[in-house]
Amino acid sequence: MLQLRAAHAALANFFASGVLALGSKLGPILWQLPERVAFDSAVLEQFLAQLPRTTNEAAQLATDHDERLDGRNWITTDADRPIRHALEVRNSTFVAGEYFDILRRHNVASVIADSAGRWPKLTEISAAFSYVRLHGETELYVSGYDDASLDRWATTVNGWLAGWLPALTLMCTSTTT
């Protein structure tokens, strides 16, 4: 998405591509930035301000899709539902209070990604939900999690659930060993 710049057309195409056909099964939308994208508060603020917060807003945005989706778009929704967003970053320049302040203003979750130390592990909660990705404890996309590691994650998640966090989405991309 052009490193978050000039994202309107790309967002319109994304939401017109069939996402809304998921209906009630549509969960949080994960936006993942490559390692080369550095923190820029103005760019991030502008991108997050464009994200639709409901399926009706997403359907409206989808009507701006470009010609590549002509004849094969989905720009309607069966009901107006909230849409949640999560952002996974991989550049250490995002380890800043201002980053989390911006996410909080837009109720966007900062993804808590366990990436075997490859990328920053940001654990600050920035939204009314949390999004966790387990990419591998010791080796990215290869290693799993032993029972002790999973117990530690379960303790963390249970702490969130016992506290103020009303909802949790847990996305695992690795298996246990």
N, C-alpha and C positions, 0 to 999 in steps of 0.2 A: 504494500500500500504506500509506495513511495516514501517509506520511512515515516509514515503518519502524515505527511504533507499532502495537500490537495486530495484528500481522501473521499470527497463526496461521491464521485462516480464509482469508485471501488466499493464503497459501502452500499450504494444503491444496487450495484450488480450482485454483491454478496447477498443482500436481503431478498433480491428478486430471484435468486438461483434455486430456491426451493426450501430454504430454511423455515419459512412460515408454514409449509406443509406439515411440519412436525406437530403443529397444534399444541396440545397439552403436554406433549413429551419434550418440548423444547426446554432444555436446561440452560445453565449459564453459558455464555459465549466466551470462549477463550481467545484472547488476542495475544499472540506470541511475537516478540521482537527478536531479531537476530542480534548476535553479540556486537556487531559493528554499529548498531544504533545507540548513540549516547543520549543521555538525558538533556532535554531542552524543554524548559517549563512552558514556554509559549506554544510550542508545537504540540506538546502533550495536552495542554489545556484545550486547545482548539479541536484536537481529535476527539477527546472525551466529550466535549460539548455537542459534537455531531451524532453521537451514538443514540439510537432510539431507546427509550425506556419502557416502551410498551409495544405489543405486537401491532396495534393500530398505527403507531408512529413508524414502525418498521415497514408496514405495508405502504404508507404514504411515501417514505423514502425510496422504496423499491420502484415506485412509478418513474423515478428519474434514471432508471437503468439505461445503458446504451444499447446500440443496435445489435451487439453480440448476443443479447438475450431476447431479441424479438422472436416471437412465436414459441418460446420455450421458457417463459418466466412464470413465477408464482408470486402474485402481488396482492393476495387477499389473505385474510385471517378469519378463522371461524369464531373467534372471541377475542376481546381485548384482555390480554394478560401482561403482567410485568415481564420485562427482560432484564436479566442480571448479566453483568460483564465482569471478566477477570483479565488481568494483564500480567503476562509472564515476561520479565526482562532478563537480559543476560549480560548486561554491561555494568560494571561496578560504579559508573557515574550515577546510577539510580539510587545508590545507597545514600540518600539525603532526606532530611525531614521534609523539604519542600515537595518531593515526589509523593510522599504519603499524604501530605496536606491536600494536594491536587486530587488524588484518588478519593480521599474522604469527601471532598466537596461534590464529587460525582457518584459516590457510593459504588466505586469500582474496587473489586478485591485485588490486592497484590498477591499474585500466586506465590505460595510457599513451595519452592521447588527444591527437592533433595537431588542434587546432581553430582554426587560423588566429588564435591569440591571444585567442579569445573567452572560453575557460575556462582555469583553471590547467592547466599541463602538468606532471603529476606523473610523475616518472620513476623513483621509488624502487621497487625490486623487493620485494614483500612475500609472495610465495608460491613454491612449487616450480615454477611456470610463470609466463609473462607473457602479457598480453593487450594487443594494440596496436590502436588504431582510428585510421585516417587519414581525418579528416573534411574535409580541404582545407588546403593549405599557406598560401595567401594569402587565400582567401575561403571561408568555411564552406559546405560542401555544394555548392560551385560549382567551385572551382579544383581542378585535379589536381596531379600531381607530375611535375616534369621529370626527366630522367635523372640529373642531379647530385643532386637531392633523394632520389631512390630509391636511389642509390648510398650516400648518407649513412645512410639507414635500413638498407640491407643491411649496412653496416659495423657498425652498432649491433647488429643482430640476430645477425650472425656472432660478435660479441664475446660476446653472451649464450650462444650455443651452444658456443663454445669454452671458456667458463668453467664455472661450477657449475650453470647453469640446464639441467635435464634435458629440458624440454619447452617448446614455444612454440606459442601459438595466435596467428596474425596475422589480424586482421579488418580488411579495408579497405572503407571506405564511399565512396571516391572513386576516380576513374580517373586515369590519367596523361594529360598534355596532349601 
